[in-house]
């Protein structure tokens, strides 16, 4: 789908007919927005603008020159945009081309709030967008505002997670999964903000943009640096939460191991006594210890003696552990 924004009758008009390229010139067009364009639409734009649109592989490259570059015919910039998907988001690249005549061409494969919001601003105050340069800067400004919202959202999620971890005595796998998911989101957001910083740095070094744009660039770079600091703080806080969660898990595991260790030590003397009397030796006088009652019953005193000895040793072991405050 292609949308052409025309500068006619002192207002911006939307049109999706590529046949307009045969009737209009560069001065009549402000913005050509392409959403999942067909090959026919791409060819029409390339023939009209006398440029070559970038392939998806070129747009996704991470080199500095792929993020912002200039040639004799146009300015080419590629930037990543977030698409919300439930509790997380995915990254979609967008390609921008600004011709020497000030016409902005955007090529994207997904719908973004940034473009809808910029279109609203364009319709409400079209006089502030005299060229594609101004429109491109406005798109970046809106995107930075949305990035700030995402940073704030992640910061709130991190704060809620920290509260949950501090209020729980035991940590389960769900908490660790939440920490891992937030770490991944924070890293993706931080990389995306760095991507924005590289584009702004390239624009700031350029001499093609109108002079009234550069003061806005200074403010945008300050905002981006501030967002990077906030993202770094959230990531460091997540590291602290993860360490605290792992510490609680270790304490819980140590408590379980301590219980098993104490139980093993308590029953160790009894096990030793049972092992001794379980030997098949004939010379064991305790086997002959018996008591004959008046009614003729024979009570095996050696068996009772061994059982009592086991109980006494276990009680003494427990007392010793409590005396040493190990229990």
C-alpha positions as CSV (number, residue, x, y, z in Angstrom):
1,X,0.0,0.0,0.0
2,X,1.2,3.5,-0.9
3,X,0.1,6.8,0.5
4,X,1.1,10.1,-1.1
5,X,0.9,13.3,0.9
6,X,0.3,16.3,-1.5
7,X,0.9,19.9,-0.8
8,X,-2.2,21.5,-2.4
9,X,-4.5,24.4,-1.6
10,X,-2.4,25.3,1.5
11,X,-3.2,21.9,3.1
12,X,-2.0,18.3,3.0
13,X,-4.0,15.8,0.9
14,X,-3.7,12.1,1.0
15,X,-3.8,10.0,-2.1
16,X,-2.9,6.5,-3.0
17,X,-2.9,6.7,-6.8
18,X,0.6,6.1,-8.3
19,X,-0.7,7.7,-11.6
20,X,-0.2,11.0,-9.9
21,X,3.5,10.7,-10.5
22,X,2.9,11.3,-14.2
23,X,1.1,14.6,-13.4
24,X,2.9,16.1,-10.4
25,X,6.4,17.3,-9.7
26,X,8.6,17.2,-6.6
27,X,7.3,20.5,-5.3
28,X,3.8,19.0,-5.1
29,X,4.7,16.0,-2.9
30,X,5.8,16.1,0.7
31,X,5.8,12.5,1.7
32,X,5.5,9.0,0.1
33,X,4.7,6.4,2.7
34,X,4.9,2.8,1.6
35,X,3.5,0.0,3.8
36,X,4.3,-3.5,2.4
37,X,4.5,-2.1,-1.1
38,X,4.1,-4.2,-4.2
39,X,6.8,-4.5,-6.8
40,X,4.7,-2.2,-9.1
41,X,4.5,0.5,-6.4
42,X,8.2,0.2,-5.8
43,X,9.0,0.6,-9.4
44,X,6.7,3.6,-9.7
45,X,8.4,5.4,-6.8
46,X,11.9,4.5,-8.0
47,X,11.1,5.9,-11.5
48,X,9.6,9.1,-10.2
49,X,12.3,9.8,-7.5
50,X,15.1,8.5,-9.7
51,X,16.5,6.5,-6.8
52,X,16.8,2.8,-5.8
53,X,14.9,1.6,-2.8
54,X,16.8,-0.5,-0.3
55,X,16.3,-4.2,0.0
56,X,15.2,-5.7,3.4
57,X,18.7,-7.1,3.9
58,X,20.2,-3.6,3.5
59,X,17.7,-2.1,5.9
60,X,18.5,-4.7,8.6
61,X,22.3,-4.2,8.5
62,X,23.9,-2.8,11.7
63,X,26.8,-0.9,10.2
64,X,26.9,2.8,10.9
65,X,26.8,3.6,7.2
66,X,23.6,1.6,6.9
67,X,21.9,3.7,9.7
68,X,22.7,7.0,8.1
69,X,24.4,7.9,4.8
70,X,24.3,10.6,2.2
71,X,25.0,10.6,-1.6
72,X,24.7,13.2,-4.3
73,X,21.0,12.4,-4.8
74,X,19.5,11.7,-1.4
75,X,19.9,11.0,2.3
76,X,19.3,7.4,3.4
77,X,18.5,6.4,7.0
78,X,17.4,3.2,8.5
79,X,15.9,2.9,12.0
80,X,14.3,0.2,14.1
81,X,10.8,0.6,15.4
82,X,9.0,-1.4,18.1
83,X,5.7,-3.2,17.5
84,X,3.8,-4.2,20.7
85,X,2.9,-7.9,21.0
86,X,1.1,-8.4,24.3
87,X,3.5,-8.1,27.2
88,X,6.6,-7.8,24.9
89,X,7.4,-6.3,21.5
90,X,9.2,-7.1,18.3
91,X,11.6,-4.9,16.3
92,X,10.8,-3.9,12.7
93,X,13.2,-1.9,10.5
94,X,12.0,1.2,8.6
95,X,13.9,2.8,5.7
96,X,13.8,6.5,5.0
97,X,15.0,8.4,1.9
98,X,15.0,12.2,1.6
99,X,15.6,13.5,-1.9
100,X,17.5,16.7,-2.6
101,X,14.2,18.3,-3.4
102,X,12.9,17.6,0.2
103,X,10.6,14.7,-0.6
104,X,10.5,12.0,2.2
105,X,10.0,8.4,1.2
106,X,9.4,5.8,4.0
107,X,9.3,2.0,3.4
108,X,8.0,-0.2,6.2
109,X,6.5,-3.6,6.7
110,X,4.3,-3.0,9.8
111,X,1.9,-0.4,11.2
112,X,3.3,1.9,13.8
113,X,1.8,4.4,16.3
114,X,4.6,6.8,15.4
115,X,3.3,7.2,11.8
116,X,-0.3,7.6,12.9
117,X,0.7,10.3,15.4
118,X,2.9,12.1,13.0
119,X,0.1,12.1,10.4
120,X,-2.2,13.7,12.9
121,X,0.3,16.4,13.7
122,X,0.8,16.9,9.9
123,X,-2.9,17.4,9.4
124,X,-3.3,19.7,12.3
125,X,-0.3,22.0,11.7
126,X,0.8,21.4,8.1
127,X,2.7,24.8,8.0
128,X,5.3,23.4,10.3
129,X,6.2,20.6,7.8
130,X,7.3,22.5,4.7
131,X,9.8,19.8,3.6
132,X,10.5,16.2,4.1
133,X,13.4,17.1,6.4
134,X,11.0,18.6,8.9
135,X,8.7,15.6,8.6
136,X,11.5,13.1,9.2
137,X,12.6,15.0,12.3
138,X,9.1,15.0,13.6
139,X,8.9,11.2,13.0
140,X,12.0,10.8,15.1
141,X,10.7,13.1,17.8
142,X,7.4,11.1,18.1
143,X,9.4,7.8,18.1
144,X,11.6,9.1,21.0
145,X,8.5,10.1,23.0
146,X,7.2,6.5,22.5
147,X,10.6,5.1,23.5
148,X,10.4,7.2,26.7
149,X,7.0,5.6,27.4
150,X,8.5,2.2,26.9
151,X,11.4,3.0,29.3
152,X,8.9,4.2,31.9
153,X,6.7,1.1,31.4
154,X,9.7,-1.2,31.9
155,X,10.8,0.8,35.0
156,X,7.3,0.3,36.5
157,X,7.5,-3.4,35.8
158,X,10.9,-3.6,37.4
159,X,9.7,-1.8,40.5
160,X,6.7,-4.1,40.8
161,X,8.9,-7.1,40.4
162,X,11.3,-5.8,43.0
163,X,8.4,-5.4,45.4
164,X,7.2,-9.0,44.7
165,X,10.7,-10.5,45.3
166,X,11.2,-8.6,48.6
167,X,7.8,-9.6,49.9
168,X,8.1,-13.3,49.2
169,X,10.0,-15.8,51.3
170,X,10.4,-18.3,48.5
171,X,11.2,-17.8,44.8
172,X,9.7,-19.9,42.0
173,X,10.6,-20.3,38.3
174,X,8.0,-17.8,37.3
175,X,9.9,-14.9,39.0
176,X,13.1,-15.9,37.3
177,X,11.3,-16.0,33.9
178,X,9.9,-12.5,34.6
179,X,13.4,-11.3,35.4
180,X,14.8,-12.8,32.2
181,X,12.0,-11.4,30.1
182,X,12.5,-7.9,31.5
183,X,16.2,-8.1,30.9
184,X,15.7,-9.1,27.3
185,X,13.2,-6.3,26.8
186,X,15.5,-3.7,28.4
187,X,18.4,-4.8,26.3
188,X,16.3,-4.6,23.1
189,X,15.1,-1.2,24.1
190,X,18.6,0.0,24.9
191,X,19.9,-1.2,21.5
192,X,17.0,0.6,19.8
193,X,17.7,3.8,21.6
194,X,21.4,3.6,20.6
195,X,20.2,3.1,17.0
196,X,18.3,6.4,17.3
197,X,21.4,8.1,18.7
198,X,23.4,7.0,15.7
199,X,20.8,8.4,13.3
200,X,20.7,11.7,15.2
201,X,24.5,12.0,15.2
202,X,24.6,11.5,11.5
203,X,22.0,14.2,11.0
204,X,23.8,16.6,13.3
205,X,27.0,16.2,11.2
206,X,25.1,16.8,7.9
207,X,24.9,20.2,6.2
208,X,21.8,19.5,4.1
209,X,19.1,19.9,6.7
210,X,17.5,23.4,7.2
211,X,19.1,25.5,10.0
212,X,15.9,25.6,12.1
213,X,16.2,21.8,12.6
214,X,19.5,21.7,14.4
215,X,18.3,23.3,17.7
216,X,15.7,20.6,17.9
217,X,18.4,17.9,17.2
218,X,20.3,19.1,20.3
219,X,17.3,18.6,22.5
220,X,16.5,15.2,20.9
221,X,20.1,14.0,21.6
222,X,19.8,15.0,25.2
223,X,16.5,13.1,25.5
224,X,18.1,10.0,23.9
225,X,21.1,10.2,26.3
226,X,18.7,10.5,29.2
227,X,16.7,7.4,28.0
228,X,20.0,5.4,27.7
229,X,20.8,6.3,31.3
230,X,17.3,5.3,32.5
231,X,17.6,2.0,30.6
232,X,21.0,1.3,32.1
233,X,19.6,1.9,35.6
234,X,16.7,-0.5,35.0
235,X,19.1,-3.1,33.7
236,X,21.3,-2.7,36.8
237,X,18.3,-2.9,39.0
238,X,17.3,-6.1,37.3
239,X,20.8,-7.5,38.0
240,X,20.3,-6.6,41.7
241,X,16.9,-8.3,41.7
242,X,18.3,-11.4,40.1
243,X,21.1,-11.6,42.6
244,X,18.5,-11.2,45.4
245,X,16.3,-13.9,44.0
246,X,19.2,-16.3,43.5
247,X,20.3,-15.5,47.1
248,X,16.8,-16.4,48.4
249,X,16.8,-19.6,46.4
250,X,20.3,-20.5,47.9
251,X,19.1,-19.8,51.4
252,X,16.0,-22.0,50.8
253,X,18.1,-24.8,49.4
254,X,20.7,-24.5,52.2
255,X,17.8,-24.8,54.7
256,X,16.7,-28.0,53.0
257,X,20.2,-29.4,52.9
258,X,20.6,-28.5,56.6
259,X,17.5,-30.5,57.6
260,X,18.8,-33.5,55.7
261,X,22.3,-33.1,57.2
262,X,20.9,-32.8,60.8
263,X,18.6,-35.8,60.3
264,X,21.6,-37.9,59.0
265,X,23.8,-36.9,61.9
266,X,21.0,-37.6,64.5
267,X,20.5,-41.1,63.2
268,X,24.2,-41.8,62.7
269,X,24.8,-43.1,66.3
270,X,21.7,-45.3,66.1
271,X,22.9,-46.6,62.7
272,X,26.3,-47.4,64.2
273,X,24.8,-49.3,67.1
274,X,22.5,-51.2,64.7
275,X,25.5,-52.0,62.6
276,X,27.5,-53.4,65.5
277,X,24.7,-55.6,66.8
278,X,23.9,-56.7,63.3
279,X,27.2,-58.5,63.0
280,X,27.1,-62.3,62.9
281,X,29.6,-62.9,65.7
282,X,29.0,-65.7,68.2
283,X,30.7,-63.9,71.1
284,X,28.1,-61.2,71.7
285,X,27.0,-61.5,75.3
286,X,24.0,-59.2,74.8
287,X,22.4,-61.9,72.8
288,X,22.1,-64.0,75.9
289,X,20.6,-61.3,78.1
290,X,17.1,-62.5,79.0
291,X,14.7,-62.1,81.8
292,X,12.2,-64.9,82.7
293,X,8.9,-63.6,84.2
294,X,6.8,-65.5,86.7
295,X,4.3,-66.5,84.0
296,X,7.1,-68.1,82.0
297,X,7.6,-65.3,79.4
298,X,11.1,-64.6,78.4
299,X,12.0,-61.0,77.8
300,X,15.0,-60.3,75.5
301,X,16.9,-57.7,77.5
302,X,19.7,-57.4,74.9
303,X,17.2,-56.3,72.2
304,X,15.6,-53.7,74.6
305,X,19.1,-52.5,75.6
306,X,20.1,-51.9,72.0
307,X,16.8,-50.0,71.2
308,X,17.2,-47.9,74.3
309,X,20.8,-47.2,73.5
310,X,19.8,-45.9,70.1
311,X,17.1,-43.7,71.5
312,X,19.4,-42.2,74.2
313,X,22.2,-41.5,71.6
314,X,19.8,-39.8,69.3
315,X,18.4,-37.6,72.1
316,X,21.9,-36.7,73.2
317,X,22.8,-35.7,69.6
318,X,19.7,-33.5,69.4
319,X,20.5,-31.9,72.7
320,X,24.1,-31.2,71.6
321,X,22.9,-29.6,68.4
322,X,20.6,-27.3,70.3
323,X,23.2,-26.5,72.8
324,X,25.5,-25.4,70.0
325,X,22.6,-23.5,68.4
326,X,22.9,-25.4,65.2
327,X,19.2,-26.1,65.2
